[in-house]
């Protein structure tokens, strides 16, 4: 638009302007191609660009509805006839399609104006093709609807194409849209149709627009208010109406139906998109024409008797002949209930005929659903079996019946009962649960579109989730309920949270995956966290509460805690811990009050979540710094989990060192961070370390010698193997008994890959030079000679030098 304005204002076109024009033209082509981009936002911007391109590359008409802010924008009719770069033919008066071939100046060829006009029309074609793509998103579809409405108002010559596009979309909404998206698109389509209807040039298209609006549920009064003022309608050549329509009298019964049938439209009405659609066909029936079509007086669903068996479908012939006198549905209601009261063998065909009518199916479905609500339980069971026999083909009847039951409840509210509605919904859901194949998502569709989910229905959904073959589909349905029905989202969320401690591993893992995603939502975070902490707090009870066994009240039972019941209380908490590190303090608090069996289980299952937190977690460092009394083993286990495969961080070493020296002088705290300490600190701690349990001492030496087994990177030890063995010989016997020292040296000699003959030779050489000689020197010499006989000469040399030494 800016480039066109710039070119039009210029009297002389420079080479720079020509180059800029070519570049802008190329950019426009590239942007149109972005309608196929993978990015939703890019496609939306491309739609708005194409809208502006179409308006710019087309002429403004006398009845164009242009906003004030765009009144001065450039368009084709504003290009001067004598423009040096954009040329017209002398026959321009014949219309915008009559451009001549441009005259070519010596320097560069001009831009033919007819080419610009064709580019504008081509851009419109691209937009129309994009709009009917079956995989278009709701955001892009909404943007395209608005752009087409803007084009129709500002460029009325395109109104026919726009209305045709709206009709096509109305008949074929993309199958990828969700229920809520379908409602949103239909609402936008209705608003844009009303805005187009207000345009003075909409007169020729009012029948099509009105029919679309009626299908979309627009009231006649609203349509009438949107009609353009007759004084504003521009005079146009009137099309001669069809001779048959001229002879038709407005008051003649069925005239409106025959007129509608003669309209040149191939549009099919949109399928069921919500409860409001079930009465669309019936609402179009002419008021004075009902009795002529075979309907009885009075509301059909209030009759005490009738015959579903006589609900006759019209002939199979679908030609125009069958519509000459209006849609004769051939409905006969008397004796319906009595006819269905016969044996089950006689009920299938009447129901099939009543539901299977090809013409006006929505009216038949509504009548049948209204009658079903009057039936007793046995007859309703027959209808339910009929629906479930072909649920995909009879889903419209299922929804109509369900909504009729709910409507009956609302009509008696607040004294009404939900029992009949509840039975209908449970029957549908339970029947679907028994179906072997539910890949088409009908179960989800019924749940999401039901007007109310009762307690019993929620229990059916829970059982659906517990079926391992349908776990994902069931929980996806629960997730959609949580987000699409916020008024009761915590009730649905509670069911999903309960499943997070389910005994079946697949069900539990799937529930935890869904919950972790929901935990990221601010509106659900607090509730999920509270539920997890409540279950964690159950571990302070001396016996497991009955809530873990499915009982309603939180009372203790005589059964003792088992590993499985303990894990039930921890599954959700441990899943959330890596996402919220502050929860670690709650575990420490519970751990100090728990019994020994619970503590052992906690220590076994805490490893992976702690690794997920990482050793640089501020909350974990705070727990180490302020280790609660009674939680020492928990903190130690956390430290081991963090440092088993990676070296300790300097910050973690600092916190452990401070804890050891200032608050809790338990040498076990130092074991996980030994490789982060100074050499002097390790030597000082050795007397205490080697007095621990032999298994623990073995782990200490593995860390110091770098002999841990498994994956991971070992940190560089502050002591090399020789220095460690020398330090053991120099331990003061007053601080540690000799037996523990001997066991420690034996652990060193057991590592032949580490303590080679060269290492032992260096150790003996250094020990011999000490004064006084270490007490265990000779024992070490003998062990070294036993391990490596080739050290005999070296040992004899040492012994000769020791003759004068004092032990």
Rosetta blueprint (number, residue, H / E / L):
1 X L
2 X H
3 X H
4 X H
5 X H
6 X H
7 X H
8 X H
9 X H
10 X L
11 X L
12 X L
13 X L
14 X L
15 X H
16 X H
17 X H
18 X H
19 X H
20 X H
21 X H
22 X H
23 X H
24 X H
25 X H
26 X H
27 X H
28 X H
29 X H
30 X H
31 X H
32 X H
33 X H
34 X H
35 X H
36 X H
37 X L
38 X L
39 X L
40 X H
41 X H
42 X H
43 X H
44 X H
45 X H
46 X H
47 X H
48 X H
49 X H
50 X H
51 X H
52 X H
53 X H
54 X H
55 X H
56 X H
57 X L
58 X L
59 X L
60 X L
61 X L
62 X L
63 X L
64 X L
65 X L
66 X L
67 X L
68 X H
69 X H
70 X H
71 X L
72 X L
73 X L
74 X L
75 X L
76 X H
77 X H
78 X H
79 X L
80 X L
81 X L
82 X L
83 X L
84 X L
85 X L
86 X E
87 X E
88 X L
89 X L
90 X H
91 X H
92 X H
93 X H
94 X H
95 X L
96 X L
97 X L
98 X L
99 X L
100 X L
101 X L
102 X L
103 X L
104 X E
105 X L
106 X L
107 X L
108 X L
109 X E
110 X L
111 X E
112 X E
113 X H
114 X H
115 X H
116 X H
117 X H
118 X H
119 X H
120 X H
121 X H
122 X H
123 X H
124 X H
125 X H
126 X H
127 X H
128 X H
129 X H
130 X H
131 X H
132 X L
133 X L
134 X L
135 X L
136 X L
137 X L
138 X H
139 X H
140 X H
141 X H
142 X H
143 X H
144 X H
145 X H
146 X H
147 X H
148 X H
149 X H
150 X H
151 X H
152 X H
153 X H
154 X H
155 X L
156 X H
157 X H
158 X H
159 X H
160 X H
161 X H
162 X H
163 X H
164 X H
165 X H
166 X H
167 X H
168 X H
169 X H
170 X H
171 X H
172 X L
173 X L
174 X L
175 X L
176 X L
177 X L
178 X L
179 X H
180 X H
181 X H
182 X H
183 X H
184 X H
185 X H
186 X H
187 X H
188 X H
189 X H
190 X H
191 X H
192 X H
193 X H
194 X H
195 X H
196 X H
197 X H
198 X L
199 X L
200 X H
201 X H
202 X H
203 X H
204 X H
205 X H
206 X H
207 X H
208 X H
209 X H
210 X H
211 X H
212 X H
213 X H
214 X H
215 X H
216 X L
217 X L
218 X L
219 X L
220 X H
221 X H
222 X H
223 X H
224 X H
225 X H
226 X H
227 X L
228 X L
229 X L
230 X H
231 X H
232 X H
233 X L
234 X L
235 X L
236 X L
237 X L
238 X L
239 X L
240 X L
241 X L
242 X L
243 X H
244 X H
245 X H
246 X H
247 X H
248 X L
249 X L
250 X L
251 X L
252 X L
253 X L
254 X L
255 X H
256 X H
257 X H
258 X H
259 X H
260 X H
261 X H
262 X L
263 X L
264 X L
265 X L
266 X L
267 X L
268 X L
269 X L
270 X L
271 X L
272 X L
273 X L
274 X L
275 X H
276 X H
277 X H
278 X H
279 X H
280 X H
281 X H
282 X H
283 X H
284 X H
285 X L
286 X L
287 X H
288 X H
289 X H
290 X L
291 X H
292 X H
293 X H
294 X L
295 X L
296 X L
297 X L
298 X L
299 X L
300 X H
301 X H
302 X H
303 X L
304 X L
305 X L
306 X L
307 X E
308 X H
309 X H
310 X H
311 X L
312 X L
313 X L
314 X L
315 X L
316 X L
317 X L
318 X L
319 X L
320 X H
321 X H
322 X H
323 X H
324 X L
325 X L
326 X L
327 X L
328 X L
329 X L
330 X L
331 X L
332 X L
333 X L
334 X L
335 X L
336 X H
337 X H
338 X H
339 X H
340 X H
341 X L
342 X L
343 X L
344 X H
345 X H
346 X H
347 X H
348 X H
349 X H
350 X H
351 X H
352 X H
353 X H
354 X H
355 X H
356 X L
357 X L
358 X L
359 X L
360 X L
361 X H
362 X H
363 X H
364 X H
365 X H
366 X H
367 X H
368 X H
369 X H
370 X H
371 X H
372 X H
373 X L
374 X L
375 X L
376 X L
377 X H
378 X H
379 X H
380 X H
381 X H
382 X H
383 X H
384 X H
385 X H
386 X H
387 X H
388 X H
389 X H
390 X L
391 X L
392 X L
393 X L
394 X L
395 X H
396 X H
397 X H
398 X H
399 X H
400 X H
401 X H
402 X H
403 X H
404 X H
405 X H
406 X H
407 X H
408 X H
409 X H
410 X H
411 X H
412 X L
413 X L
414 X L
415 X L
416 X L
417 X L
418 X L
419 X H
420 X H
421 X H
422 X H
423 X H
424 X H
425 X H
426 X H
427 X H
428 X H
429 X H
430 X H
431 X H
432 X H
433 X H
434 X L
435 X L
436 X L
437 X L
438 X L
439 X L
440 X L
441 X L
442 X H
443 X H
444 X H
445 X H
446 X H
447 X H
448 X H
449 X H
450 X L
451 X L
452 X L
453 X L
454 X L
455 X H
456 X H
457 X H
458 X H
459 X H
460 X H
461 X H
462 X H
463 X H
464 X H
465 X H
466 X H
467 X L
468 X L
469 X L
470 X L
471 X H
472 X H
473 X H
474 X H
475 X H
476 X H
477 X H
478 X H
479 X H
480 X H
481 X H
482 X H
483 X H
484 X H
485 X L
486 X H
487 X H
488 X H
489 X H
490 X H
491 X H
492 X H
493 X H
494 X H
495 X H
496 X H
497 X H
498 X H
499 X H
500 X L
501 X L
502 X L
503 X L
504 X L
505 X H
506 X H
507 X H
508 X H
509 X H
510 X H
511 X H
512 X H
513 X H
514 X H
515 X H
516 X H
517 X H
518 X H
519 X L
520 X L
521 X L
522 X H
523 X H
524 X H
525 X H
526 X H
527 X H
528 X H
529 X H
530 X H
531 X H
532 X H
533 X H
534 X H
535 X H
536 X H
537 X H
538 X H
539 X H
540 X H
541 X L
542 X L
543 X L
544 X L
545 X E
546 X H
547 X H
548 X H
549 X H
550 X L
551 X L
552 X L
553 X L
554 X L
555 X L
556 X E
557 X L
558 X L
559 X L
560 X L
561 X L
562 X L
563 X H
564 X H
565 X H
566 X H
567 X H
568 X H
569 X H
570 X H
571 X H
572 X H
573 X H
574 X H
575 X H
576 X H
577 X H
578 X L
579 X L
580 X L
581 X H
582 X H
583 X H
584 X H
585 X H
586 X H
587 X H
588 X H
589 X H
590 X H
591 X H
592 X H
593 X H
594 X L
595 X L
596 X H
597 X H
598 X H
599 X H
600 X H
601 X H
602 X H
603 X H
604 X H
605 X H
606 X L
607 X H
608 X H
609 X H
610 X H
611 X H
612 X H
613 X H
614 X L
615 X L
616 X L
617 X L
618 X H
619 X H
620 X H
621 X H
622 X H
623 X H
624 X H
625 X H
626 X L
627 X L
628 X L
629 X L
630 X L
631 X L
632 X H
633 X H
634 X H
635 X H
636 X H
637 X H
638 X H
639 X H
640 X H
641 X H
642 X H
643 X H
644 X L
645 X L
646 X L
647 X L
648 X L
649 X L
650 X H
651 X H
652 X H
653 X H
654 X H
655 X H
656 X H
657 X H
658 X H
659 X H
660 X H
661 X H
662 X H
663 X L
664 X L
665 X L
666 X L
667 X L
668 X H
669 X H
670 X H
671 X H
672 X L
673 X L
674 X H
675 X H
676 X H
677 X L
678 X L
679 X H
680 X H
681 X H
682 X H
683 X H
684 X H
685 X H
686 X H
687 X H
688 X H
689 X H
690 X L
691 X L
692 X L
693 X L
694 X H
695 X H
696 X H
697 X H
698 X H
699 X H
700 X H
701 X H
702 X H
703 X H
704 X H
705 X H
706 X L
707 X L
708 X L
709 X L
710 X L
711 X L
712 X L
713 X L
714 X L
715 X L
716 X L
717 X L
718 X L
719 X L
720 X L
721 X H
722 X H
723 X H
724 X H
725 X H
726 X H
727 X H
728 X H
729 X H
730 X L
731 X L
732 X L
733 X L
734 X L
735 X L
736 X L
737 X L
738 X H
739 X H
740 X H
741 X H
742 X H
743 X H
744 X H
745 X H
746 X H
747 X H
748 X H
749 X H
750 X L
751 X L
752 X L
753 X L
754 X L
755 X L
756 X L
757 X H
758 X H
759 X H
760 X H
761 X H
762 X H
763 X H
764 X H
765 X H
766 X H
767 X H
768 X H
769 X L
770 X L
771 X L
772 X L
773 X L
774 X L
775 X L
776 X L
777 X H
778 X H
779 X H
780 X H
781 X H
782 X H
783 X H
784 X H
785 X H
786 X H
787 X H
788 X L
789 X H
790 X H
791 X H
792 X H
793 X H
794 X H
795 X H
796 X H
797 X H
798 X H
799 X H
800 X H
801 X H
802 X H
803 X L
804 X L
805 X L
806 X L
807 X L
